[in-house]
């Protein structure tokens, strides 16, 4: 799971609830749309906080930046129904968020990990709101086989325990996941550990079940995406456990997309090296931003 580099919002940012035609979404927003707006979509088990390191540098570069909690993620509530979290529902949410932003200039869509699959589905449904698409640490289809096995175990555990009580289910699964942490892993700070635990408990189990199934079954839709005349960037760290970096290299070629590999980062360059990641995004957006 992504670990934010810090938890305090920079002075240029604010937290609020974005009202859309499909309900309210908890967001972090920073900056003014001098050169455009960026909508940032988080990944599996993630939240808007995963982008907190990008807010200040992107705002300083002249962009309005809006990071969201998807439905059923952390501070955005969601129903206890698995159908509410199917891919097309989440894609419609992204399109509703884009409409609600009423961006006066170019609107750039960035999806991290699972958020990349959701963002891809959104632009395949309707690319017209967006000036570009960035797939960050997100691949062409289902995640790697070893990660599929881990995700299937997680989904099974959530399914089996969710008939008891959601709070008990999430607490039990959290304890089981922590028991599998490497013994030599560097411990999180007490503040970060408390945040990660609280975020997990506030995520709707049905959201994790449905999106977990998506991660292990999503088909390859690269040809469909390549057919869209939308500028694309494939961005990743130097190592990725969910989608191998060579697979993302190949996807970028198939998409005729720009390609950036962020040094010093793995699956979450937005959190692990946000300054370099922000610079790569600005460089990609510049030709489409009237600069």
VOPAGU-2260 file (C-alpha; in pm, 1 decimal, decimal comma):
REM VOPAGU-2260
SITE   aa  ch    i         X         Y         Z
SITE  UNK   A    0       0,0       0,0       0,0
SITE  UNK   A    1     112,5     355,2     -66,6
SITE  UNK   A    2     257,1     546,9     225,8
SITE  UNK   A    3     232,1     927,0     206,8
SITE  UNK   A    4     562,9    1107,2     261,9
SITE  UNK   A    5     386,9    1326,9     518,2
SITE  UNK   A    6      33,5    1378,1     647,0
SITE  UNK   A    7      11,8    1755,5     692,5
SITE  UNK   A    8    -126,1    1951,8     400,4
SITE  UNK   A    9     103,7    2225,7     266,6
SITE  UNK   A   10     -13,3    2584,9     324,5
SITE  UNK   A   11    -126,7    2614,0     -39,1
SITE  UNK   A   12    -373,2    2324,0      -4,8
SITE  UNK   A   13    -715,4    2271,8     148,5
SITE  UNK   A   14    -940,6    1974,5     219,8
SITE  UNK   A   15   -1310,3    1982,3     131,4
SITE  UNK   A   16   -1589,2    1776,9     -24,0
SITE  UNK   A   17   -1636,9    1810,0    -399,7
SITE  UNK   A   18   -2004,9    1800,5    -490,7
SITE  UNK   A   19   -2079,2    1613,1    -813,3
SITE  UNK   A   20   -2380,5    1470,3    -992,5
SITE  UNK   A   21   -2285,1    1131,4    -841,8
SITE  UNK   A   22   -2240,9    1247,5    -483,2
SITE  UNK   A   23   -1973,3    1411,2    -274,5
SITE  UNK   A   24   -1604,7    1315,3    -279,2
SITE  UNK   A   25   -1339,4    1406,7     -23,1
SITE  UNK   A   26   -1056,5    1594,3    -196,0
SITE  UNK   A   27    -734,7    1784,2    -139,7
SITE  UNK   A   28    -692,3    2085,6    -366,1
SITE  UNK   A   29    -402,1    2320,9    -422,1
SITE  UNK   A   30    -305,1    2593,6    -667,6
SITE  UNK   A   31    -469,1    2799,7    -936,2
SITE  UNK   A   32    -532,1    2687,2   -1296,4
SITE  UNK   A   33    -281,3    2922,8   -1458,0
SITE  UNK   A   34    -174,1    2647,9   -1697,6
SITE  UNK   A   35    -444,2    2391,3   -1628,7
SITE  UNK   A   36    -593,2    2151,7   -1374,1
SITE  UNK   A   37    -489,6    1800,5   -1272,5
SITE  UNK   A   38    -727,1    1536,6   -1135,8
SITE  UNK   A   39    -541,2    1266,9    -939,5
SITE  UNK   A   40    -702,9     923,5    -885,2
SITE  UNK   A   41    -554,3     691,9    -617,2
SITE  UNK   A   42    -496,1     318,2    -623,4
SITE  UNK   A   43    -608,2       5,7    -439,1
SITE  UNK   A   44    -616,9      57,4     -58,6
SITE  UNK   A   45    -508,1     416,5    -126,6
SITE  UNK   A   46    -645,8     766,9     -83,0
SITE  UNK   A   47    -591,2    1130,0    -176,3
SITE  UNK   A   48    -309,8    1148,0      81,6
SITE  UNK   A   49     -90,9     939,3    -148,9
SITE  UNK   A   50     -55,3    1252,5    -365,8
SITE  UNK   A   51      18,5    1495,7     -84,3
SITE  UNK   A   52     381,0    1533,9    -192,8
SITE  UNK   A   53     274,0    1648,3    -540,3
SITE  UNK   A   54      42,2    1928,8    -429,6
SITE  UNK   A   55     297,4    2201,8    -357,4
SITE  UNK   A   56     531,5    2152,0    -656,1
SITE  UNK   A   57     245,7    2123,4    -905,4
SITE  UNK   A   58      72,2    2428,2    -758,1
SITE  UNK   A   59     399,7    2620,9    -777,2
SITE  UNK   A   60     423,5    2528,0   -1146,3
SITE  UNK   A   61      87,2    2693,9   -1213,8
SITE  UNK   A   62    -156,4    2405,4   -1188,3
SITE  UNK   A   63    -470,4    2352,6    -990,1
SITE  UNK   A   64    -433,2    2005,8    -840,3
SITE  UNK   A   65    -724,7    1800,1    -707,5
SITE  UNK   A   66    -661,7    1460,4    -544,5
SITE  UNK   A   67    -969,2    1252,5    -462,6
SITE  UNK   A   68   -1084,3     969,2    -242,6
SITE  UNK   A   69   -1291,4     746,1    -467,6
SITE  UNK   A   70   -1628,2     615,6    -351,7
SITE  UNK   A   71   -1583,5     387,5     -53,9
SITE  UNK   A   72   -1223,5     503,6      -2,9
SITE  UNK   A   73   -1121,1     655,9     331,3
SITE  UNK   A   74   -1312,8     984,9     372,2
SITE  UNK   A   75   -1558,3     932,0      85,4
SITE  UNK   A   76   -1845,2     707,5     198,7
SITE  UNK   A   77   -1994,4     439,3     -18,5
SITE  UNK   A   78   -2269,4     177,2      -5,9
SITE  UNK   A   79   -2218,4    -176,9     116,7
SITE  UNK   A   80   -2299,9    -320,2    -225,9
SITE  UNK   A   81   -2035,7    -473,3    -449,1
SITE  UNK   A   82   -2204,3    -355,2    -769,8
SITE  UNK   A   83   -2144,5       6,1    -666,3
SITE  UNK   A   84   -1770,6     -43,2    -720,4
SITE  UNK   A   85   -1766,3    -206,5   -1060,1
SITE  UNK   A   86   -1523,5     -48,4   -1304,6
SITE  UNK   A   87   -1780,9     138,2   -1509,6
SITE  UNK   A   88   -1931,8     288,0   -1193,8
SITE  UNK   A   89   -1591,9     414,8   -1082,7
SITE  UNK   A   90   -1525,6     548,6   -1432,5
SITE  UNK   A   91   -1852,8     741,1   -1421,2
SITE  UNK   A   92   -1742,9     887,0   -1088,1
SITE  UNK   A   93   -1422,7    1019,8   -1249,2
SITE  UNK   A   94   -1622,3    1178,7   -1530,3
SITE  UNK   A   95   -1855,8    1336,2   -1273,2
SITE  UNK   A   96   -1557,9    1471,7   -1080,3
SITE  UNK   A   97   -1414,4    1618,2   -1399,6
SITE  UNK   A   98   -1744,8    1788,9   -1477,2
SITE  UNK   A   99   -1776,3    1926,4   -1124,9
SITE  UNK   A  100   -1430,5    2085,3   -1138,7
SITE  UNK   A  101   -1546,9    2313,6   -1422,9
SITE  UNK   A  102   -1182,3    2352,0   -1524,7
SITE  UNK   A  103   -1135,1    2671,0   -1731,1
SITE  UNK   A  104    -825,1    2534,6   -1908,0
SITE  UNK   A  105    -675,6    2194,9   -1990,4
SITE  UNK   A  106    -772,3    1912,4   -1754,8
SITE  UNK   A  107    -509,0    1642,3   -1709,1
SITE  UNK   A  108    -607,5    1302,5   -1567,0
SITE  UNK   A  109    -357,9    1102,9   -1358,0
SITE  UNK   A  110    -436,5     752,1   -1231,7
SITE  UNK   A  111    -208,8     564,7    -991,6
SITE  UNK   A  112    -211,2     182,0   -1000,3
SITE  UNK   A  113    -578,4      73,1    -979,6
SITE  UNK   A  114    -656,5     440,0   -1041,6
SITE  UNK   A  115    -488,3     400,6   -1379,5
SITE  UNK   A  116    -731,7     124,8   -1475,8
SITE  UNK   A  117   -1021,9     341,4   -1356,6
SITE  UNK   A  118    -889,7     644,8   -1544,8
SITE  UNK   A  119    -842,6     434,8   -1858,1
SITE  UNK   A  120   -1203,9     320,2   -1836,6
SITE  UNK   A  121   -1315,4     681,5   -1792,7
SITE  UNK   A  122   -1139,1     810,4   -2105,3
SITE  UNK   A  123   -1251,3     508,5   -2306,5
SITE  UNK   A  124   -1604,7     602,9   -2212,5
SITE  UNK   A  125   -1555,8     975,8   -2279,4
SITE  UNK   A  126   -1216,9    1135,8   -2344,9
SITE  UNK   A  127   -1358,7    1478,9   -2428,4
SITE  UNK   A  128   -1306,2    1640,4   -2084,7
SITE  UNK   A  129    -934,5    1560,8   -2077,1
SITE  UNK   A  130    -624,4    1711,3   -2235,1
SITE  UNK   A  131    -402,6    1415,3   -2139,8
SITE  UNK   A  132    -387,2    1086,9   -1949,9
SITE  UNK   A  133    -104,5     970,5   -1723,3
SITE  UNK   A  134     -89,8     604,7   -1621,6
SITE  UNK   A  135     128,5     597,9   -1310,0
SITE  UNK   A  136     254,0     253,9   -1202,9
SITE  UNK   A  137     -39,5      99,4   -1387,3
SITE  UNK   A  138     -20,8    -170,3   -1651,5
SITE  UNK   A  139    -201,6    -302,2   -1956,6
SITE  UNK   A  140    -414,1    -569,3   -1788,9
SITE  UNK   A  141    -429,4    -768,6   -1464,0
SITE  UNK   A  142    -148,4    -743,9   -1209,7
SITE  UNK   A  143     146,9    -985,1   -1201,0
SITE  UNK   A  144      68,1   -1349,2   -1115,7
SITE  UNK   A  145     236,2   -1348,6    -774,4
SITE  UNK   A  146      41,6   -1038,2    -680,5
SITE  UNK   A  147    -277,3   -1194,0    -812,5
SITE  UNK   A  148    -235,8   -1475,2    -560,9
SITE  UNK   A  149    -194,2   -1228,7    -273,2
SITE  UNK   A  150    -490,3   -1020,7    -386,4
SITE  UNK   A  151    -713,8   -1325,8    -424,9
SITE  UNK   A  152    -631,3   -1428,1     -66,9
SITE  UNK   A  153    -720,6   -1078,5      53,2
SITE  UNK   A  154   -1051,1   -1081,5    -135,7
SITE  UNK   A  155   -1135,5   -1427,2      -0,8
SITE  UNK   A  156   -1065,9   -1317,7     355,5
SITE  UNK   A  157   -1283,6   -1008,5     315,9
SITE  UNK   A  158   -1564,7   -1214,0     161,1
SITE  UNK   A  159   -1557,6   -1473,3     438,2
SITE  UNK   A  160   -1545,8   -1224,8     723,6
SITE  UNK   A  161   -1771,5    -954,1     584,6
SITE  UNK   A  162   -2084,9   -1146,8     683,5
SITE  UNK   A  163   -1997,6   -1081,7    1049,3
SITE  UNK   A  164   -1957,8    -707,6    1096,7
SITE  UNK   A  165   -1764,0    -469,7     869,6
SITE  UNK   A  166   -1557,4    -323,7    1154,4
SITE  UNK   A  167   -1463,5    -667,6    1286,5
SITE  UNK   A  168   -1390,0    -789,0     933,3
SITE  UNK   A  169   -1154,9    -501,6     853,9
SITE  UNK   A  170    -975,7    -518,0    1189,2
SITE  UNK   A  171    -920,5    -894,1    1156,7
SITE  UNK   A  172    -785,2    -868,9     802,7
SITE  UNK   A  173    -561,3    -577,2     901,0
SITE  UNK   A  174    -407,4    -780,0    1180,9
SITE  UNK   A  175    -350,2   -1071,0     941,9
SITE  UNK   A  176    -178,8    -844,8     687,8
SITE  UNK   A  177      46,1    -690,4     951,8
SITE  UNK   A  178     144,9   -1037,7    1071,1
SITE  UNK   A  179     288,7   -1099,7     723,9
SITE  UNK   A  180     512,5    -789,8     728,7
SITE  UNK   A  181     884,4    -876,7     696,0
SITE  UNK   A  182    1050,0    -893,7    1036,9
SITE  UNK   A  183    1332,7    -668,9     913,3
SITE  UNK   A  184    1099,3    -405,4     764,2
SITE  UNK   A  185    1163,7     -50,5     880,8
SITE  UNK   A  186     880,7      40,8    1117,9
SITE  UNK   A  187     645,1     322,4    1027,6
SITE  UNK   A  188     631,3     625,9    1250,7
SITE  UNK   A  189     349,4     610,7    1508,2
SITE  UNK   A  190     165,7     887,4    1319,3
SITE  UNK   A  191     190,0     709,9     983,8
SITE  UNK   A  192     100,2     372,6    1134,6
SITE  UNK   A  193    -210,8     524,0    1292,5
SITE  UNK   A  194    -309,6     687,3     962,6
SITE  UNK   A  195    -266,3     367,3     758,8
SITE  UNK   A  196    -468,0     168,8    1013,1
SITE  UNK   A  197    -743,7     430,7    1025,7
SITE  UNK   A  198    -759,7     461,3     647,9
SITE  UNK   A  199    -795,4      84,7     613,4
SITE  UNK   A  200   -1075,3      71,5     870,0
SITE  UNK   A  201   -1264,8     351,4     694,3
SITE  UNK   A  202   -1246,4     185,5     351,4
SITE  UNK   A  203   -1565,7       0,0     257,4
SITE  UNK   A  204   -1501,8    -378,7     242,1
SITE  UNK   A  205   -1716,8    -418,7     -70,2
SITE  UNK   A  206   -1499,5    -160,7    -244,8
SITE  UNK   A  207   -1188,2    -367,3    -175,0
SITE  UNK   A  208   -1358,6    -692,2    -274,7
SITE  UNK   A  209   -1480,2    -561,0    -609,5
SITE  UNK   A  210   -1167,2    -366,8    -702,7
SITE  UNK   A  211    -950,2    -657,6    -588,0
SITE  UNK   A  212   -1134,3    -881,3    -833,6
SITE  UNK   A  213   -1076,6    -618,1   -1101,5
SITE  UNK   A  214    -701,5    -620,0   -1041,1
SITE  UNK   A  215    -681,0    -994,7   -1104,9
SITE  UNK   A  216    -913,1   -1006,3   -1406,9
SITE  UNK   A  217    -881,0    -682,2   -1607,3
SITE  UNK   A  218    -826,3    -757,5   -1978,9
SITE  UNK   A  219    -570,1    -588,4   -2199,9
SITE  UNK   A  220    -732,5    -273,5   -2341,8
SITE  UNK   A  221    -420,4    -106,3   -2475,6
SITE  UNK   A  222    -531,6    -121,4   -2839,5
SITE  UNK   A  223    -856,2      56,8   -2751,0
SITE  UNK   A  224    -668,5     325,6   -2559,7
SITE  UNK   A  225    -407,7     366,4   -2833,7
SITE  UNK   A  226    -686,4     445,5   -3079,4
SITE  UNK   A  227    -780,4     757,4   -2881,1
SITE  UNK   A  228    -604,8    1075,7   -3002,0
SITE  UNK   A  229    -524,5    1171,3   -2642,9
SITE  UNK   A  230    -166,0    1245,4   -2531,3
SITE  UNK   A  231     -51,0     975,6   -2290,4
SITE  UNK   A  232     231,1     932,8   -2040,0
SITE  UNK   A  233     337,4     606,0   -1878,1
SITE  UNK   A  234     524,5     684,6   -1555,7
SITE  UNK   A  235     669,5     440,2   -1303,9
SITE  UNK   A  236     948,8     378,6   -1057,1
SITE  UNK   A  237    1253,1     166,9   -1136,8
SITE  UNK   A  238    1095,0    -144,1    -980,6
SITE  UNK   A  239     729,0    -239,7    -960,0
SITE  UNK   A  240     574,7    -541,1    -786,9
SITE  UNK   A  241     227,8    -500,6    -941,9
SITE  UNK   A  242     324,3    -460,5   -1308,0
SITE  UNK   A  243     687,6    -532,6   -1406,6
SITE  UNK   A  244     865,4    -226,8   -1546,2
SITE  UNK   A  245     944,9    -397,2   -1881,5
SITE  UNK   A  246     570,9    -458,4   -1922,6
SITE  UNK   A  247     504,8     -87,1   -1875,8
SITE  UNK   A  248     787,1      -8,0   -2121,2
SITE  UNK   A  249     613,1    -227,6   -2378,3
SITE  UNK   A  250     274,3     -70,3   -2302,4
SITE  UNK   A  251     417,2     276,6   -2363,1
SITE  UNK   A  252     540,8     166,6   -2705,2
SITE  UNK   A  253     202,7      16,4   -2791,6
SITE  UNK   A  254      33,8     340,9   -2684,8
SITE  UNK   A  255     287,2     563,7   -2862,0
SITE  UNK   A  256     304,9     730,1   -2520,7
SITE  UNK   A  257     572,0     933,0   -2347,4
SITE  UNK   A  258     766,3     724,9   -2094,3
SITE  UNK   A  259     931,7     831,2   -1766,9
SITE  UNK   A  260    1104,7     612,2   -1508,9
SITE  UNK   A  261    1149,6     790,9   -1176,3
SITE  UNK   A  262    1474,9     707,5   -1000,0
SITE  UNK   A  263    1455,4     629,5    -630,1
SITE  UNK   A  264    1095,4     511,8    -656,4
SITE  UNK   A  265     910,9     181,9    -685,3
SITE  UNK   A  266     531,8     137,4    -707,2
SITE  UNK   A  267     443,7     482,3    -570,3
SITE  UNK   A  268     664,2     750,7    -730,5
SITE  UNK   A  269     402,3    1006,8    -627,5
SITE  UNK   A  270     491,8     933,7    -263,5
SITE  UNK   A  271     847,4     801,1    -290,4
SITE  UNK   A  272     997,9    1076,2    -509,6
SITE  UNK   A  273     731,7    1344,2    -548,1
SITE  UNK   A  274     959,6    1627,1    -662,7
SITE  UNK   A  275    1092,9    1433,8    -962,3
SITE  UNK   A  276     746,2    1294,5   -1035,0
SITE  UNK   A  277     595,4    1643,8   -1030,6
SITE  UNK   A  278     867,6    1767,3   -1264,9
SITE  UNK   A  279     796,5    1484,8   -1508,6
SITE  UNK   A  280     425,0    1564,4   -1506,5
SITE  UNK   A  281     486,0    1935,5   -1569,5
SITE  UNK   A  282     723,2    1856,2   -1855,9
SITE  UNK   A  283     458,9    1629,3   -2010,4
SITE  UNK   A  284     175,7    1878,0   -1965,5
SITE  UNK   A  285     363,6    2183,8   -2088,8
SITE  UNK   A  286     287,1    2151,0   -2462,6
SITE  UNK   A  287     -85,9    2122,0   -2388,7
SITE  UNK   A  288    -105,2    2405,2   -2137,1
SITE  UNK   A  289     -63,7    2715,6   -2345,5
SITE  UNK   A  290     282,5    2788,0   -2210,0
